Amino acid sequence: MMRISETVKHLIIINAIMFIGTLAIGGGNLFYEWFAMYFPQNDAFKPWQIITHMFMHGGAMHILFNMFALWMFGSPVEQVLGFKRFLFLYISAGLGAVLFQVGFYYFQYLPNYNALLESGLSSESIKQMLTNNETIAGVTKFQVSMLKDIYQAYNASMVGASGCIMGILAAFGMMNPEAKLMMIFLPIPIKAKYFIPGIIILDVISAISGQSFFSPSNTAYMAHVGGAITGFIIMWYWKRTQFNKNRWDL
């Protein structure tokens, strides 16, 4: 069995503590209110959620699957990069995940929000209806339709280390392009250089179409894409400079 690396071990411990805290404190809701990542236009959003959501999970299977992937791919990547570079890659991929997912939400939100303002609704009334999920007097069917279109984005919350792990997976694939990987639901060995781009393409399709292939329907697909692309860019840059001028020595 592969030996778990030190940084990966500590990341798993932090995730486990946060998961236990979610279950034990506030009936499962308090940690979500504090630490899940909310849409920035929502009053529930707090700046620290940009980091803390990476250590939150939505259920036992969610955290088990992510921590297994972190151990499986994170340990060999850390052994090559060292803990400083590995941690930088991990957090950066998580931030890239936020950037892509929130950007996707804004892409869905802004056109309809601006149209609602132009239709005569105030920003306060729009926020009130999106928060309470109730319409106010005088709202037209057309306005209700636009409110429904942006309700999900406005009230979206994001939790999980998946974006971070996708960045680590991208790094693993660049280090081991010929390594053969398999999905639990598709037990066919596929080389990493084909497997990882394939996963990213499926996530993009799922985000645009709303059709889930292997993940729950509420998965933040663009977060996966953002994490993987961020990991790829960082590894490409480090490989290009050969870890010389910009290396992270232990």
ChimeraX commands (.cxc) that place a marker at each C-alpha (Angstrom):
marker #1 position 0.00,0.00,0.00 radius 0.5
marker #1 position 1.25,3.48,-0.87 radius 0.5
marker #1 position 2.53,5.45,2.12 radius 0.5
marker #1 position 0.51,8.61,2.76 radius 0.5
marker #1 position 2.56,11.81,2.52 radius 0.5
marker #1 position 2.65,14.29,5.38 radius 0.5
marker #1 position 0.78,17.21,3.80 radius 0.5
marker #1 position -1.89,14.89,2.41 radius 0.5
marker #1 position -2.29,13.35,5.87 radius 0.5
marker #1 position -2.82,16.74,7.49 radius 0.5
marker #1 position -5.25,17.84,4.79 radius 0.5
marker #1 position -7.30,14.68,5.34 radius 0.5
marker #1 position -7.31,15.34,9.11 radius 0.5
marker #1 position -8.54,18.94,8.58 radius 0.5
marker #1 position -11.29,17.76,6.25 radius 0.5
marker #1 position -12.33,15.09,8.75 radius 0.5
marker #1 position -12.46,17.63,11.60 radius 0.5
marker #1 position -14.61,19.97,9.52 radius 0.5
marker #1 position -16.94,17.12,8.58 radius 0.5
marker #1 position -17.33,16.03,12.20 radius 0.5
marker #1 position -17.94,19.66,13.17 radius 0.5
marker #1 position -20.64,19.95,10.51 radius 0.5
marker #1 position -22.44,16.92,11.96 radius 0.5
marker #1 position -21.93,17.77,15.63 radius 0.5
marker #1 position -22.48,21.53,15.80 radius 0.5
marker #1 position -25.63,23.42,14.92 radius 0.5
marker #1 position -27.62,20.49,13.63 radius 0.5
marker #1 position -25.65,20.27,10.39 radius 0.5
marker #1 position -26.57,23.80,9.29 radius 0.5
marker #1 position -24.29,26.11,11.24 radius 0.5
marker #1 position -21.03,25.06,9.58 radius 0.5
marker #1 position -22.70,25.38,6.19 radius 0.5
marker #1 position -23.81,28.92,6.98 radius 0.5
marker #1 position -20.30,29.84,8.13 radius 0.5
marker #1 position -17.99,27.92,5.82 radius 0.5
marker #1 position -19.75,26.87,2.59 radius 0.5
marker #1 position -19.07,29.07,-0.44 radius 0.5
marker #1 position -22.11,31.18,-1.35 radius 0.5
marker #1 position -22.76,33.28,-4.42 radius 0.5
marker #1 position -21.15,36.70,-3.79 radius 0.5
marker #1 position -24.41,38.59,-4.40 radius 0.5
marker #1 position -26.09,36.60,-1.63 radius 0.5
marker #1 position -26.01,38.05,1.90 radius 0.5
marker #1 position -24.83,34.64,3.15 radius 0.5
marker #1 position -21.49,35.13,1.36 radius 0.5
marker #1 position -18.45,35.86,3.54 radius 0.5
marker #1 position -14.89,36.37,2.22 radius 0.5
marker #1 position -13.36,33.51,4.23 radius 0.5
marker #1 position -15.68,31.04,2.48 radius 0.5
marker #1 position -13.39,31.25,-0.56 radius 0.5
marker #1 position -10.94,29.11,1.45 radius 0.5
marker #1 position -13.10,27.30,3.99 radius 0.5
marker #1 position -15.42,25.67,1.45 radius 0.5
marker #1 position -12.45,23.54,0.30 radius 0.5
marker #1 position -12.58,21.68,3.62 radius 0.5
marker #1 position -16.36,21.18,3.75 radius 0.5
marker #1 position -18.30,18.20,2.39 radius 0.5
marker #1 position -21.94,17.40,1.76 radius 0.5
marker #1 position -22.05,13.84,3.08 radius 0.5
marker #1 position -20.13,10.72,4.01 radius 0.5
marker #1 position -19.71,9.45,0.43 radius 0.5
marker #1 position -18.60,12.91,-0.71 radius 0.5
marker #1 position -15.77,13.16,1.80 radius 0.5
marker #1 position -14.77,9.48,1.51 radius 0.5
marker #1 position -14.45,9.65,-2.26 radius 0.5
marker #1 position -12.53,12.95,-2.17 radius 0.5
marker #1 position -10.16,11.86,0.58 radius 0.5
marker #1 position -9.48,8.57,-1.20 radius 0.5
marker #1 position -8.61,10.51,-4.36 radius 0.5
marker #1 position -6.45,12.91,-2.35 radius 0.5
marker #1 position -4.49,10.01,-0.85 radius 0.5
marker #1 position -4.23,8.13,-4.13 radius 0.5
marker #1 position -3.04,11.01,-6.31 radius 0.5
marker #1 position -1.84,13.56,-3.76 radius 0.5
marker #1 position 0.80,11.41,-2.10 radius 0.5
marker #1 position 2.81,10.63,-5.27 radius 0.5
marker #1 position 2.50,14.25,-6.43 radius 0.5
marker #1 position 3.74,15.58,-3.08 radius 0.5
marker #1 position 6.67,13.16,-3.13 radius 0.5
marker #1 position 7.82,14.78,-6.38 radius 0.5
marker #1 position 6.98,18.43,-5.66 radius 0.5
marker #1 position 7.66,18.67,-1.93 radius 0.5
marker #1 position 5.17,20.00,0.60 radius 0.5
marker #1 position 5.45,23.74,-0.25 radius 0.5
marker #1 position 4.89,23.34,-3.96 radius 0.5
marker #1 position 2.20,20.73,-3.33 radius 0.5
marker #1 position 0.29,22.95,-0.89 radius 0.5
marker #1 position 0.59,25.91,-3.27 radius 0.5
marker #1 position -0.80,23.76,-6.08 radius 0.5
marker #1 position -3.63,22.42,-3.89 radius 0.5
marker #1 position -4.85,25.82,-2.67 radius 0.5
marker #1 position -4.37,27.47,-6.06 radius 0.5
marker #1 position -6.48,24.78,-7.73 radius 0.5
marker #1 position -9.20,25.40,-5.13 radius 0.5
marker #1 position -9.12,29.12,-5.89 radius 0.5
marker #1 position -9.24,28.39,-9.61 radius 0.5
marker #1 position -12.28,26.22,-8.96 radius 0.5
marker #1 position -14.03,29.13,-7.21 radius 0.5
marker #1 position -13.14,31.51,-10.04 radius 0.5
marker #1 position -14.59,29.24,-12.73 radius 0.5
marker #1 position -17.72,28.21,-10.82 radius 0.5
marker #1 position -18.61,31.70,-9.60 radius 0.5
marker #1 position -17.85,33.07,-13.06 radius 0.5
marker #1 position -20.26,30.50,-14.50 radius 0.5
marker #1 position -22.92,31.56,-11.99 radius 0.5
marker #1 position -22.45,35.22,-12.95 radius 0.5
marker #1 position -22.77,34.26,-16.62 radius 0.5
marker #1 position -26.18,32.80,-15.78 radius 0.5
marker #1 position -27.17,35.55,-13.34 radius 0.5
marker #1 position -26.21,38.94,-14.81 radius 0.5
marker #1 position -28.22,39.00,-18.08 radius 0.5
marker #1 position -31.49,38.19,-16.34 radius 0.5
marker #1 position -30.71,40.41,-13.35 radius 0.5
marker #1 position -30.06,43.39,-15.63 radius 0.5
marker #1 position -33.22,42.61,-17.59 radius 0.5
marker #1 position -35.20,42.59,-14.33 radius 0.5
marker #1 position -33.79,46.01,-13.43 radius 0.5
marker #1 position -34.73,47.33,-16.86 radius 0.5
marker #1 position -38.25,45.93,-16.41 radius 0.5
marker #1 position -38.75,48.23,-13.44 radius 0.5
marker #1 position -37.88,46.07,-10.43 radius 0.5
marker #1 position -35.48,47.47,-7.84 radius 0.5
marker #1 position -32.36,45.59,-6.72 radius 0.5
marker #1 position -33.86,45.37,-3.22 radius 0.5
marker #1 position -37.07,43.75,-4.41 radius 0.5
marker #1 position -35.15,41.30,-6.61 radius 0.5
marker #1 position -32.95,40.28,-3.67 radius 0.5
marker #1 position -36.00,39.96,-1.40 radius 0.5
marker #1 position -37.79,37.63,-3.81 radius 0.5
marker #1 position -34.69,35.52,-4.49 radius 0.5
marker #1 position -33.96,35.21,-0.76 radius 0.5
marker #1 position -37.51,34.42,0.37 radius 0.5
marker #1 position -38.54,32.48,-2.75 radius 0.5
marker #1 position -41.75,34.51,-2.81 radius 0.5
marker #1 position -42.97,37.04,-5.37 radius 0.5
marker #1 position -44.25,40.48,-4.41 radius 0.5
marker #1 position -47.42,42.12,-5.68 radius 0.5
marker #1 position -47.36,43.44,-9.22 radius 0.5
marker #1 position -44.71,41.08,-10.61 radius 0.5
marker #1 position -45.44,39.94,-14.16 radius 0.5
marker #1 position -45.17,36.37,-15.49 radius 0.5
marker #1 position -42.18,37.44,-17.58 radius 0.5
marker #1 position -40.40,38.75,-14.48 radius 0.5
marker #1 position -41.25,35.57,-12.56 radius 0.5
marker #1 position -39.73,33.53,-15.38 radius 0.5
marker #1 position -36.47,35.50,-15.19 radius 0.5
marker #1 position -36.41,35.22,-11.40 radius 0.5
marker #1 position -36.71,31.44,-11.70 radius 0.5
marker #1 position -33.79,31.43,-14.15 radius 0.5
marker #1 position -31.43,33.08,-11.65 radius 0.5
marker #1 position -32.81,31.62,-8.42 radius 0.5
marker #1 position -30.47,28.62,-8.46 radius 0.5
marker #1 position -27.34,30.68,-9.10 radius 0.5
marker #1 position -28.23,33.25,-6.43 radius 0.5
marker #1 position -28.90,30.61,-3.79 radius 0.5
marker #1 position -26.10,28.24,-4.81 radius 0.5
marker #1 position -23.60,27.00,-2.23 radius 0.5
marker #1 position -20.40,25.13,-2.95 radius 0.5
marker #1 position -18.53,22.69,-0.71 radius 0.5
marker #1 position -15.82,20.12,-1.22 radius 0.5
marker #1 position -12.19,19.55,-2.09 radius 0.5
marker #1 position -12.99,18.38,-5.62 radius 0.5
marker #1 position -11.54,21.48,-7.29 radius 0.5
marker #1 position -8.29,21.09,-5.34 radius 0.5
marker #1 position -8.13,17.38,-6.16 radius 0.5
marker #1 position -8.76,18.01,-9.86 radius 0.5
marker #1 position -5.69,20.25,-9.82 radius 0.5
marker #1 position -3.70,17.47,-8.17 radius 0.5
marker #1 position -5.08,14.97,-10.69 radius 0.5
marker #1 position -3.95,17.22,-13.55 radius 0.5
marker #1 position -0.47,17.36,-12.00 radius 0.5
marker #1 position -0.41,13.59,-11.62 radius 0.5
marker #1 position -1.39,13.17,-15.25 radius 0.5
marker #1 position 1.39,15.49,-16.42 radius 0.5
marker #1 position 3.91,13.56,-14.34 radius 0.5
marker #1 position 2.57,10.15,-15.38 radius 0.5
marker #1 position 0.87,10.50,-18.77 radius 0.5
marker #1 position 1.07,6.76,-19.50 radius 0.5
marker #1 position -0.39,5.70,-16.14 radius 0.5
marker #1 position -3.67,3.83,-16.54 radius 0.5
marker #1 position -6.64,5.09,-14.54 radius 0.5
marker #1 position -10.18,3.83,-14.08 radius 0.5
marker #1 position -13.46,5.27,-12.84 radius 0.5
marker #1 position -15.53,3.37,-10.29 radius 0.5
marker #1 position -18.50,3.41,-12.67 radius 0.5
marker #1 position -16.37,2.68,-15.75 radius 0.5
marker #1 position -13.77,0.01,-14.81 radius 0.5
marker #1 position -11.81,0.29,-18.04 radius 0.5
marker #1 position -8.12,1.27,-17.82 radius 0.5
marker #1 position -7.44,4.50,-19.73 radius 0.5
marker #1 position -4.12,6.34,-19.98 radius 0.5
marker #1 position -3.98,9.48,-17.84 radius 0.5
marker #1 position -3.23,11.69,-20.85 radius 0.5
marker #1 position -6.66,10.71,-22.26 radius 0.5
marker #1 position -8.55,10.05,-19.02 radius 0.5
marker #1 position -8.11,13.49,-17.43 radius 0.5
marker #1 position -9.03,15.59,-20.51 radius 0.5
marker #1 position -12.01,13.28,-20.96 radius 0.5
marker #1 position -13.21,13.98,-17.42 radius 0.5
marker #1 position -12.85,17.73,-18.00 radius 0.5
marker #1 position -14.85,17.56,-21.24 radius 0.5
marker #1 position -17.63,15.62,-19.51 radius 0.5
marker #1 position -17.72,18.24,-16.72 radius 0.5
marker #1 position -18.05,21.07,-19.26 radius 0.5
marker #1 position -20.88,19.22,-21.03 radius 0.5
marker #1 position -22.62,18.57,-17.70 radius 0.5
marker #1 position -22.31,22.23,-16.64 radius 0.5
marker #1 position -23.81,23.50,-19.89 radius 0.5
marker #1 position -26.49,20.85,-20.39 radius 0.5
marker #1 position -27.38,20.07,-16.79 radius 0.5
marker #1 position -27.03,16.39,-17.64 radius 0.5
marker #1 position -24.94,14.46,-15.11 radius 0.5
marker #1 position -22.89,11.49,-16.28 radius 0.5
marker #1 position -21.27,10.09,-13.13 radius 0.5
marker #1 position -21.79,12.75,-10.42 radius 0.5
marker #1 position -24.84,13.96,-8.46 radius 0.5
marker #1 position -26.89,16.57,-10.32 radius 0.5
marker #1 position -25.91,19.32,-7.85 radius 0.5
marker #1 position -22.19,18.94,-8.58 radius 0.5
marker #1 position -20.27,22.17,-9.26 radius 0.5
marker #1 position -18.93,20.97,-12.60 radius 0.5
marker #1 position -17.15,24.17,-13.56 radius 0.5
marker #1 position -15.26,24.03,-10.26 radius 0.5
marker #1 position -13.77,20.73,-11.42 radius 0.5
marker #1 position -12.81,22.34,-14.72 radius 0.5
marker #1 position -11.28,25.38,-13.00 radius 0.5
marker #1 position -9.26,23.26,-10.59 radius 0.5
marker #1 position -7.91,21.05,-13.37 radius 0.5
marker #1 position -7.00,23.97,-15.64 radius 0.5
marker #1 position -5.29,25.81,-12.77 radius 0.5
marker #1 position -3.30,22.70,-11.88 radius 0.5
marker #1 position -2.31,22.22,-15.51 radius 0.5
marker #1 position -1.14,25.84,-15.90 radius 0.5
marker #1 position 0.95,25.72,-12.72 radius 0.5
marker #1 position 2.56,22.42,-13.65 radius 0.5
marker #1 position 3.19,23.62,-17.22 radius 0.5
marker #1 position 4.91,26.72,-15.85 radius 0.5
marker #1 position 7.01,24.77,-13.38 radius 0.5
marker #1 position 7.95,22.23,-16.03 radius 0.5
marker #1 position 8.86,25.02,-18.46 radius 0.5
marker #1 position 11.18,26.63,-15.92 radius 0.5
marker #1 position 12.40,23.21,-14.71 radius 0.5
marker #1 position 11.84,24.29,-11.07 radius 0.5
marker #1 position 14.99,26.43,-11.26 radius 0.5
marker #1 position 14.29,30.15,-11.05 radius 0.5
marker #1 position 10.93,29.62,-9.39 radius 0.5
marker #1 position 11.45,26.47,-7.38 radius 0.5
marker #1 position 10.00,25.92,-3.91 radius 0.5
marker #1 position 12.81,24.35,-1.94 radius 0.5
marker #1 position 12.05,22.31,1.16 radius 0.5
marker link #1:1,2 radius 0.2
marker link #1:2,3 radius 0.2
marker link #1:3,4 radius 0.2
marker link #1:4,5 radius 0.2
marker link #1:5,6 radius 0.2
marker link #1:6,7 radius 0.2
marker link #1:7,8 radius 0.2
marker link #1:8,9 radius 0.2
marker link #1:9,10 radius 0.2
marker link #1:10,11 radius 0.2
marker link #1:11,12 radius 0.2
marker link #1:12,13 radius 0.2
marker link #1:13,14 radius 0.2
marker link #1:14,15 radius 0.2
marker link #1:15,16 radius 0.2
marker link #1:16,17 radius 0.2
marker link #1:17,18 radius 0.2
marker link #1:18,19 radius 0.2
marker link #1:19,20 radius 0.2
marker link #1:20,21 radius 0.2
marker link #1:21,22 radius 0.2
marker link #1:22,23 radius 0.2
marker link #1:23,24 radius 0.2
marker link #1:24,25 radius 0.2
marker link #1:25,26 radius 0.2
marker link #1:26,27 radius 0.2
marker link #1:27,28 radius 0.2
marker link #1:28,29 radius 0.2
marker link #1:29,30 radius 0.2
marker link #1:30,31 radius 0.2
marker link #1:31,32 radius 0.2
marker link #1:32,33 radius 0.2
marker link #1:33,34 radius 0.2
marker link #1:34,35 radius 0.2
marker link #1:35,36 radius 0.2
marker link #1:36,37 radius 0.2
marker link #1:37,38 radius 0.2
marker link #1:38,39 radius 0.2
marker link #1:39,40 radius 0.2
marker link #1:40,41 radius 0.2
marker link #1:41,42 radius 0.2
marker link #1:42,43 radius 0.2
marker link #1:43,44 radius 0.2
marker link #1:44,45 radius 0.2
marker link #1:45,46 radius 0.2
marker link #1:46,47 radius 0.2
marker link #1:47,48 radius 0.2
marker link #1:48,49 radius 0.2
marker link #1:49,50 radius 0.2
marker link #1:50,51 radius 0.2
marker link #1:51,52 radius 0.2
marker link #1:52,53 radius 0.2
marker link #1:53,54 radius 0.2
marker link #1:54,55 radius 0.2
marker link #1:55,56 radius 0.2
marker link #1:56,57 radius 0.2
marker link #1:57,58 radius 0.2
marker link #1:58,59 radius 0.2
marker link #1:59,60 radius 0.2
marker link #1:60,61 radius 0.2
marker link #1:61,62 radius 0.2
marker link #1:62,63 radius 0.2
marker link #1:63,64 radius 0.2
marker link #1:64,65 radius 0.2
marker link #1:65,66 radius 0.2
marker link #1:66,67 radius 0.2
marker link #1:67,68 radius 0.2
marker link #1:68,69 radius 0.2
marker link #1:69,70 radius 0.2
marker link #1:70,71 radius 0.2
marker link #1:71,72 radius 0.2
marker link #1:72,73 radius 0.2
marker link #1:73,74 radius 0.2
marker link #1:74,75 radius 0.2
marker link #1:75,76 radius 0.2
marker link #1:76,77 radius 0.2
marker link #1:77,78 radius 0.2
marker link #1:78,79 radius 0.2
marker link #1:79,80 radius 0.2
marker link #1:80,81 radius 0.2
marker link #1:81,82 radius 0.2
marker link #1:82,83 radius 0.2
marker link #1:83,84 radius 0.2
marker link #1:84,85 radius 0.2
marker link #1:85,86 radius 0.2
marker link #1:86,87 radius 0.2
marker link #1:87,88 radius 0.2
marker link #1:88,89 radius 0.2
marker link #1:89,90 radius 0.2
marker link #1:90,91 radius 0.2
marker link #1:91,92 radius 0.2
marker link #1:92,93 radius 0.2
marker link #1:93,94 radius 0.2
marker link #1:94,95 radius 0.2
marker link #1:95,96 radius 0.2
marker link #1:96,97 radius 0.2
marker link #1:97,98 radius 0.2
marker link #1:98,99 radius 0.2
marker link #1:99,100 radius 0.2
marker link #1:100,101 radius 0.2
marker link #1:101,102 radius 0.2
marker link #1:102,103 radius 0.2
marker link #1:103,104 radius 0.2
marker link #1:104,105 radius 0.2
marker link #1:105,106 radius 0.2
marker link #1:106,107 radius 0.2
marker link #1:107,108 radius 0.2
marker link #1:108,109 radius 0.2
marker link #1:109,110 radius 0.2
marker link #1:110,111 radius 0.2
marker link #1:111,112 radius 0.2
marker link #1:112,113 radius 0.2
marker link #1:113,114 radius 0.2
marker link #1:114,115 radius 0.2
marker link #1:115,116 radius 0.2
marker link #1:116,117 radius 0.2
marker link #1:117,118 radius 0.2
marker link #1:118,119 radius 0.2
marker link #1:119,120 radius 0.2
marker link #1:120,121 radius 0.2
marker link #1:121,122 radius 0.2
marker link #1:122,123 radius 0.2
marker link #1:123,124 radius 0.2
marker link #1:124,125 radius 0.2
marker link #1:125,126 radius 0.2
marker link #1:126,127 radius 0.2
marker link #1:127,128 radius 0.2
marker link #1:128,129 radius 0.2
marker link #1:129,130 radius 0.2
marker link #1:130,131 radius 0.2
marker link #1:131,132 radius 0.2
marker link #1:132,133 radius 0.2
marker link #1:133,134 radius 0.2
marker link #1:134,135 radius 0.2
marker link #1:135,136 radius 0.2
marker link #1:136,137 radius 0.2
marker link #1:137,138 radius 0.2
marker link #1:138,139 radius 0.2
marker link #1:139,140 radius 0.2
marker link #1:140,141 radius 0.2
marker link #1:141,142 radius 0.2
marker link #1:142,143 radius 0.2
marker link #1:143,144 radius 0.2
marker link #1:144,145 radius 0.2
marker link #1:145,146 radius 0.2
marker link #1:146,147 radius 0.2
marker link #1:147,148 radius 0.2
marker link #1:148,149 radius 0.2
marker link #1:149,150 radius 0.2
marker link #1:150,151 radius 0.2
marker link #1:151,152 radius 0.2
marker link #1:152,153 radius 0.2
marker link #1:153,154 radius 0.2
marker link #1:154,155 radius 0.2
marker link #1:155,156 radius 0.2
marker link #1:156,157 radius 0.2
marker link #1:157,158 radius 0.2
marker link #1:158,159 radius 0.2
marker link #1:159,160 radius 0.2
marker link #1:160,161 radius 0.2
marker link #1:161,162 radius 0.2
marker link #1:162,163 radius 0.2
marker link #1:163,164 radius 0.2
marker link #1:164,165 radius 0.2
marker link #1:165,166 radius 0.2
marker link #1:166,167 radius 0.2
marker link #1:167,168 radius 0.2
marker link #1:168,169 radius 0.2
marker link #1:169,170 radius 0.2
marker link #1:170,171 radius 0.2
marker link #1:171,172 radius 0.2
marker link #1:172,173 radius 0.2
marker link #1:173,174 radius 0.2
marker link #1:174,175 radius 0.2
marker link #1:175,176 radius 0.2
marker link #1:176,177 radius 0.2
marker link #1:177,178 radius 0.2
marker link #1:178,179 radius 0.2
marker link #1:179,180 radius 0.2
marker link #1:180,181 radius 0.2
marker link #1:181,182 radius 0.2
marker link #1:182,183 radius 0.2
marker link #1:183,184 radius 0.2
marker link #1:184,185 radius 0.2
marker link #1:185,186 radius 0.2
marker link #1:186,187 radius 0.2
marker link #1:187,188 radius 0.2
marker link #1:188,189 radius 0.2
marker link #1:189,190 radius 0.2
marker link #1:190,191 radius 0.2
marker link #1:191,192 radius 0.2
marker link #1:192,193 radius 0.2
marker link #1:193,194 radius 0.2
marker link #1:194,195 radius 0.2
marker link #1:195,196 radius 0.2
marker link #1:196,197 radius 0.2
marker link #1:197,198 radius 0.2
marker link #1:198,199 radius 0.2
marker link #1:199,200 radius 0.2
marker link #1:200,201 radius 0.2
marker link #1:201,202 radius 0.2
marker link #1:202,203 radius 0.2
marker link #1:203,204 radius 0.2
marker link #1:204,205 radius 0.2
marker link #1:205,206 radius 0.2
marker link #1:206,207 radius 0.2
marker link #1:207,208 radius 0.2
marker link #1:208,209 radius 0.2
marker link #1:209,210 radius 0.2
marker link #1:210,211 radius 0.2
marker link #1:211,212 radius 0.2
marker link #1:212,213 radius 0.2
marker link #1:213,214 radius 0.2
marker link #1:214,215 radius 0.2
marker link #1:215,216 radius 0.2
marker link #1:216,217 radius 0.2
marker link #1:217,218 radius 0.2
marker link #1:218,219 radius 0.2
marker link #1:219,220 radius 0.2
marker link #1:220,221 radius 0.2
marker link #1:221,222 radius 0.2
marker link #1:222,223 radius 0.2
marker link #1:223,224 radius 0.2
marker link #1:224,225 radius 0.2
marker link #1:225,226 radius 0.2
marker link #1:226,227 radius 0.2
marker link #1:227,228 radius 0.2
marker link #1:228,229 radius 0.2
marker link #1:229,230 radius 0.2
marker link #1:230,231 radius 0.2
marker link #1:231,232 radius 0.2
marker link #1:232,233 radius 0.2
marker link #1:233,234 radius 0.2
marker link #1:234,235 radius 0.2
marker link #1:235,236 radius 0.2
marker link #1:236,237 radius 0.2
marker link #1:237,238 radius 0.2
marker link #1:238,239 radius 0.2
marker link #1:239,240 radius 0.2
marker link #1:240,241 radius 0.2
marker link #1:241,242 radius 0.2
marker link #1:242,243 radius 0.2
marker link #1:243,244 radius 0.2
marker link #1:244,245 radius 0.2
marker link #1:245,246 radius 0.2
marker link #1:246,247 radius 0.2
marker link #1:247,248 radius 0.2
marker link #1:248,249 radius 0.2
marker link #1:249,250 radius 0.2
view
